[in-house]
Amino acid sequence: MEPAIVLSISVGAVVIVMTALSIYTAFGPPSKQLADPFEDHED
């Protein structure tokens, strides 16, 4: 394989993994531990 193809596949895989991890953190079970700063400082 050409180095450019390997590099582009690697960058694409990293982007997909980071996107999946952020979606899991935002909407999955770990989201229950997240705090909403706007709810913490209501007037």
C-alpha positions as CSV (number, residue, x, y, z in Angstrom):
1,M,0.0,0.0,0.0
2,E,1.1,3.5,-0.6
3,P,2.0,5.6,2.5
4,A,-0.7,8.2,1.7
5,I,-3.4,5.6,1.7
6,V,-2.2,4.2,5.1
7,L,-2.0,7.7,6.5
8,S,-5.5,8.7,5.3
9,I,-7.0,5.5,6.7
10,S,-5.3,6.0,10.0
11,V,-6.5,9.6,10.3
12,G,-10.0,8.6,9.4
13,A,-10.0,5.8,12.0
14,V,-8.8,8.2,14.7
15,V,-11.5,10.7,13.8
16,I,-14.2,8.0,13.9
17,V,-13.0,6.7,17.2
18,M,-12.9,10.1,18.8
19,T,-16.4,10.9,17.5
20,A,-17.8,7.7,18.9
21,L,-16.2,8.2,22.2
22,S,-17.5,11.7,22.6
23,I,-21.0,10.6,21.6
24,Y,-20.8,7.8,24.2
25,T,-19.6,10.2,26.9
26,A,-22.3,12.8,26.1
27,F,-25.3,10.5,25.8
28,G,-24.3,7.1,27.3
29,P,-24.1,6.0,30.9
30,P,-21.2,8.3,31.8
31,S,-23.4,11.3,31.0
32,K,-25.1,10.9,34.4
33,Q,-21.9,12.1,36.1
34,L,-21.7,15.3,34.0
35,A,-22.8,18.5,35.7
36,D,-24.7,21.3,34.0
37,P,-23.1,24.6,35.0
38,F,-26.3,26.5,34.2
39,E,-28.3,24.5,36.6
40,D,-25.7,24.9,39.3
41,H,-25.9,28.7,39.2
42,E,-29.5,29.5,38.9
43,D,-30.7,32.8,40.4
